[in-house]
Amino acid sequence: MTANSRLIEQDLAAVWHPCTQMKDHEWLPMIPIWRGQGVWLEDYDGNRYLDAISSWWVNLFGHSHPYINKAIKQQLDTLEHVLLAGFTHEPIINLSQRLIKLAPQGLTRCFYADNGSSAVEIALKMSFHYFHNQGQTQKTKFICLSNSYHGETLGALAVGDVALYKETYAPLLMQAITVESPDCFMRDPDSSCREHSIAKFNIMRTTLEQHAHEVCAVIVEPIVQCASGMRMYDPVYLKLLRNACDEFGVQLIVDEVATGFGRTGSLFACEQANITPDYLCLGKGLTGGYLPLSVVMTKEVIYQAFYADFKTLKAFLHSHSYTGNPLACAAANATLDLLEQTPALAHNAHLSKHMHDTIEPLRDHPHVAEIRQRGMILAIEMVKDKQTREPYPWQERRGLRVYEYGLKHQMLLRPLGNVIYFMPPYVITDDEIDLMIKVAIEGINEATA
Ligand SMILES: *Cc1c(COP(=O)(O)O)cnc(C)c1O
């Protein structure tokens, strides 16, 4: 019995894994990892896997980065945790000051949680509560985009639109107003992504006209709708949305849990539309992929709407036990150091270009409908029919075949349905990109044969 197989047996007897039909593991290998180094993960039998998806989009500078390791160890020797109500600590003060400097202009307040879904819950509650505190109690609804994803807790699920995760729980969820996404995969072949995004904005505008009186906020993933298959749209949509929200007295929640910290080419995707949302949700890459931490950044006027004598009961009394954990803040501060002190974003521009050039041979593939990219996110849409774009039936699980092929060839390429994508750590090399893309192409050939 190998070290792997012993651990797999023990795991499958005790652990219930996330986002998994556990029965799949009767034939799909579970991979026990004992260490990570840079872009590489290694299992107990000595097999290596290139983490092409940054362990679900959290990792920025590779696994076990010496600088981040050191920062966490130093913090560990002084303070592991203290409650954040009534108490504070330097790591969270530093982090907040730095985020305020880095984020779009006007976001001056940081409210923390420990995962992206919770950040979304906070933004939704804050937006509702903001209007409530102003006496606008008729505002109780939220607008979201089709194909959107904002997390798995009930509030976040309610403003998402990925049927696979949402449908079962529909009876439990608040009703959101879902507006057709500007997703450029759906555009006419003779219109540009920008034209398509502008045209689709009409639907959002009409919805705002009709519902503004009862709507607290619109929530969007900026530019890339990640979990629904890395569907992309033009930043112009965000610009139009910001203006319309102002016009109709509706707030804007931008969920950058996945797109934040350089993934789309700029530090935040919002920057590409030059907008400031009312709430900016950050998570995932915030700690470089080390520890769970998320934050909602908001504006001073919103903060002030809660600032009053206690007996007015205007305070935002939301909390999580581990809010503002110092170890997580230390990891986040070290991650910001790396983003600020290394030419990470400029280097990413090079890596993005290299991914773009290397994937070229796949463009003419008979089962690839589109290859789309924004910065460090590159996605390949596999279809049954290239001309009509008829998708493969989901039951065939073609993406999973690419995943299996990848695992046998040193590659962690966990797909989203029939979409294969790369979202690698920023420390990947050109040679590693070549390997990643070579294995993906082989895997796609095999899965579509
Ligand atoms: C992953 C994700 C979330 C949820 O974050 P968790 O930390 O998994 O709860 C929310 N929004 C977006 C856009 C995400 O990609």
The ligand as a Tripos MOL2 file, in Angstrom:
@<TRIPOS>MOLECULE
LIG
   15    15     1     0     0
SMALL
NO_CHARGES

@<TRIPOS>ATOM
      1 C1        -15.2630   32.4290   -4.5780 C.3       1 LIG1
      2 C2        -16.1670   33.5910   -4.7030 C.ar      1 LIG1
      3 C3        -17.0080   33.9780   -3.6500 C.ar      1 LIG1
      4 C4        -17.1310   33.1810   -2.3850 C.3       1 LIG1
      5 O1        -15.9610   33.1980   -1.6380 O.3       1 LIG1
      6 P1        -15.7340   32.0480   -0.5280 P.3       1 LIG1
      7 O2        -14.4870   32.4600    0.1430 O.co2     1 LIG1
      8 O3        -15.6090   30.7650   -1.3140 O.co2     1 LIG1
      9 O4        -16.9190   32.0490    0.3560 O.co2     1 LIG1
     10 C5        -17.7580   35.1130   -3.8090 C.ar      1 LIG1
     11 N1        -17.7060   35.8350   -4.9350 N.ar      1 LIG1
     12 C6        -16.9210   35.4990   -5.9640 C.ar      1 LIG1
     13 C7        -16.8950   36.3600   -7.1820 C.3       1 LIG1
     14 C8        -16.1320   34.3500   -5.8990 C.ar      1 LIG1
     15 O5        -15.3930   33.9820   -6.9510 O.3       1 LIG1
@<TRIPOS>BOND
     1     1     2 1
     2     2     3 ar
     3     2    14 ar
     4     3     4 1
     5     3    10 ar
     6     4     5 1
     7     5     6 1
     8     6     7 2
     9     6     8 1
    10     6     9 1
    11    10    11 ar
    12    11    12 ar
    13    12    13 1
    14    12    14 ar
    15    14    15 1
@<TRIPOS>SUBSTRUCTURE
     1 LIG1         1 GROUP 0 **** ****
